[in-house]
Amino acid sequence: DSALTDSRDVDKRIKSAAGAFGALRKAIFSSRHIKLRTKKAVYLAIVVNILLYGAECWCLTEELLDRLRVFHNQCVRAMCGVRLWHQWQHGIRNRELRRRLKMEALDQLVAARKLRWAGHVARMGHERLPRRFLTSWIRNPRPHGRPQFTYGHSLNKTLEW
């Protein structure tokens, strides 16, 4: 298991973003005196940028995406002042809480970053390293079994979404 796995990177990003959210929780996110619009702006500017730093290059499996979604939904609940028990008891959907904040789902935030990066790379000259990595072809035969989830698969999944 190498140190360069998306799973470890996602866990580090969640930990860092949780620290930032926790530091601002009492002052901003749990305050009843601050408008939801302001909470959303601070959340997107600080917490989401910490959470999704480098997400353009991740090969996000459903398991990793679920971890990010769970954290995002916890933050949305805290900003709306709704506890998980209250959400379950009254059948409030995460979609409804995001609607209150006028916030996109985490999947959309990740997809926008991935597609923005892919657009930059597509416009680069063929001599640039990121373009060469993305469009390179390996001539060795594939190993047996299912191929690993690659960046190309991840980008195709984003485009189909």
Secondary structure, 3 states (H helix, E strand, C coil): CCCCCHHHHHHHHHHHHHHHHHHHHHHHHCCCCCCHHHHHHHHHHHHHHHHCCCHHHCCCCHHHHHHHHHHHHHHHHHHHCCCHHHHHHHCCCHHHHHHHHCCCCHHHHHHHHHHHHHHHHHHCCCCCHHHHHHHCCCCCCCCCCCCCCCHHHHHHHHHHC
